[in-house]
């Protein structure tokens, strides 16, 4: 393609944004545990983007990292007995979140907030809990709509390309810092009202100071 032809194609066609996740940290002083990912978006065709309404399906990709034998044993509940060095080639769904991106030309950076839970009945949380250190392999699959001005100046709308995705290695320490802020030296589990009532009755009947002490006594009585 000649320089003139290349120049003539800049700014033509529909926008096809591309995404890269560059960092992750927890949202300090948030009411609930929340991770914040920094995302770099580019529009390689040179179209000015008016705005984007995005959705991101965030997946954990267990096969994209290694595991020592001890960790594979802890992951057996999720993936079955550790028959190989890789627990699973199937992803675990973590969350589906949305983001609004303001007008930009060429490239921009925006934040993607992901509310988190410490409920150990959730598969993603079980996976995080089993890892001793290192990183969590993530995939971000993007969807949504892109708003831009056509060559006639009218506002146009196109979907985000179906192939738009990004991979990222989230440092496990980033999530642990978030959990430590909201649940210092602790965590929580979900139980039914009936179980909670029975625990409370046992705690009160034995004069125990807390539910933690009640559970510790029950475990010691095995």
C-alpha positions in Angstrom: 0.0 0.0 0.0 1.4 3.4 -1.0 1.8 6.2 1.6 -1.1 8.1 0.1 -3.4 5.1 0.1 -2.5 4.4 3.7 -3.2 8.0 4.6 -6.6 7.8 2.8 -7.6 4.8 4.9 -6.9 6.3 8.3 -10.1 7.2 10.0 -12.2 5.1 7.6 -14.1 1.9 8.4 -15.7 1.0 11.7 -13.7 1.2 14.9 -12.4 -2.1 16.3 -11.0 -1.4 19.7 -8.3 -3.5 21.3 -7.7 -4.0 25.0 -4.8 -4.7 27.4 -5.0 -5.1 31.2 -1.9 -3.5 32.7 -2.3 -3.6 36.5 -4.5 -4.6 39.4 -5.0 -3.3 42.9 -7.7 -3.3 45.5 -10.0 -0.2 45.9 -8.9 1.3 49.2 -11.6 2.1 51.8 -14.4 0.6 49.7 -17.6 -0.5 51.4 -17.1 -4.0 50.0 -14.0 -5.8 48.7 -13.3 -4.5 45.2 -10.5 -5.1 42.8 -9.7 -2.4 40.3 -8.0 -3.3 37.0 -6.3 -0.7 34.8 -7.2 -1.2 31.1 -5.5 0.3 28.1 -7.8 0.6 25.0 -6.6 1.5 21.5 -8.5 2.1 18.2 -5.9 1.1 15.6 -8.0 2.2 12.6 -7.7 5.9 13.7 -11.4 6.5 14.3 -12.4 9.0 17.0 -14.5 7.1 19.6 -17.3 9.0 21.2 -17.8 6.5 24.0 -18.0 2.8 24.8 -20.4 0.8 26.9 -18.5 -2.3 27.8 -19.1 -5.6 29.5 -16.3 -7.9 30.6 -16.6 -11.6 31.4 -13.6 -12.3 33.7 -12.4 -15.9 33.7 -9.7 -17.7 35.6 -7.5 -19.9 33.4 -6.1 -22.6 35.7 -4.1 -24.3 33.0 -2.0 -21.2 32.4 0.2 -21.7 35.6 2.0 -24.5 37.4 1.1 -26.1 40.7 3.2 -28.0 43.3 1.8 -31.3 44.6 0.4 -29.7 47.8 -1.5 -27.1 45.8 -2.9 -29.7 43.5 -4.2 -31.6 46.5 -6.0 -28.5 47.7 -7.5 -28.0 44.3 -8.9 -31.6 44.2 -12.3 -30.3 45.3 -12.5 -28.2 42.1 -10.8 -30.3 39.6 -10.7 -33.9 40.9 -7.7 -36.0 42.0 -4.3 -34.5 40.8 -3.6 -36.9 38.0 -1.3 -34.4 36.1 0.6 -31.2 36.6 -2.3 -29.1 35.3 -5.6 -29.2 37.1 -7.9 -28.2 34.3 -8.0 -26.8 30.8 -11.5 -25.3 31.5 -11.9 -21.8 32.8 -13.6 -20.7 36.0 -16.0 -17.8 35.7 -15.1 -15.1 38.2 -17.3 -12.2 37.4 -19.2 -10.2 34.8 -18.8 -6.5 35.1 -19.4 -3.3 33.1 -17.6 -0.1 32.4 -18.3 3.2 30.6 -15.4 4.7 28.6 -15.4 8.4 27.7 -14.5 9.9 24.3 -10.9 9.3 23.0 -8.8 9.4 19.9 -6.1 6.8 19.4 -6.0 5.3 22.9 -7.2 5.8 26.4 -6.9 4.2 29.9 -9.9 3.4 32.1 -10.6 1.5 35.3 -12.6 -1.7 35.6 -14.0 -2.4 39.1 -14.8 -5.9 40.1 -16.7 -6.6 43.4 -15.3 -9.7 45.2 -16.6 -12.1 47.8 -14.8 -14.2 50.4 -17.5 -16.9 50.4 -15.6 -20.2 50.2 -18.6 -21.9 48.6 -17.8 -20.0 45.4 -15.5 -21.8 43.0 -13.3 -18.8 42.2 -12.8 -18.1 45.9 -11.9 -21.7 46.5 -9.3 -21.4 43.8 -7.8 -18.2 45.3 -7.7 -19.8 48.7 -5.8 -22.9 47.4 -2.9 -20.9 45.9 0.1 -20.3 48.1 1.6 -17.4 46.1 2.4 -16.2 42.6 -0.2 -15.0 40.2 -3.8 -15.8 39.1 -4.1 -16.3 35.3 -7.1 -14.2 34.0 -8.8 -13.7 30.7 -11.0 -10.7 30.0 -13.6 -11.3 27.2 -15.1 -8.0 26.1 -18.5 -7.1 24.7 -20.7 -4.1 24.4 -21.1 -1.2 22.0 -18.9 1.5 20.5 -20.3 4.9 19.6 -18.5 7.0 16.9 -19.1 9.6 14.2 -19.5 8.4 10.7 -18.0 10.2 7.7 -21.2 12.1 7.4 -21.0 13.3 10.9 -23.9 11.2 12.2 -23.5 9.2 15.4 -23.0 5.5 14.6 -23.1 2.4 16.8 -21.2 -0.9 16.3 -20.6 -3.9 18.6 -17.3 -4.6 20.2 -15.6 -7.2 18.0 -16.3 -10.7 19.3 -12.6 -11.6 19.3 -11.7 -8.8 21.7 -10.0 -10.3 24.7 -7.1 -9.8 27.0 -5.0 -12.0 29.3 -3.5 -10.8 32.6 -1.5 -12.3 35.4 -3.0 -10.8 38.6 -0.6 -10.9 41.5 -2.1 -12.9 44.3 -0.8 -10.4 46.8 -3.1 -7.8 45.3 -6.2 -9.8 46.2 -4.7 -10.8 49.6 -4.2 -7.1 50.4 -7.9 -6.5 49.7 -9.0 -9.4 51.9 -6.7 -8.3 54.7 -8.3 -4.8 54.7 -11.9 -6.1 54.9 -11.4 -9.3 56.9 -8.2 -8.8 59.0 -6.9 -12.2 60.2 -10.3 -13.8 59.3 -12.9 -14.7 56.8 -16.5 -15.8 56.7 -18.6 -18.8 55.7 -22.3 -19.0 54.8 -24.5 -21.2 56.9 -28.3 -21.7 57.1 -30.4 -20.0 59.7 -31.0 -23.3 61.4 -27.2 -24.1 61.7 -26.5 -20.5 62.9 -29.2 -20.9 65.5 -27.7 -24.2 66.7 -24.3 -22.7 66.9 -25.5 -19.7 68.8 -27.3 -21.9 71.3 -24.2 -24.1 71.8 -22.0 -21.0 72.2 -24.4 -19.5 74.8 -25.0 -22.8 76.6 -21.2 -23.4 77.1 -20.4 -19.8 77.9 -18.1 -19.4 74.9 -17.1 -15.8 74.0 -17.5 -16.1 70.2 -18.6 -18.3 67.3 -14.9 -18.8 66.5 -14.4 -20.4 69.9 -17.5 -22.5 69.4 -16.2 -23.9 66.1 -12.8 -24.5 67.5 -14.3 -26.5 70.3 -16.4 -28.6 67.9 -13.3 -29.3 65.8 -11.3 -30.3 68.9 -14.1 -32.7 69.8 -13.7 -34.8 66.6 
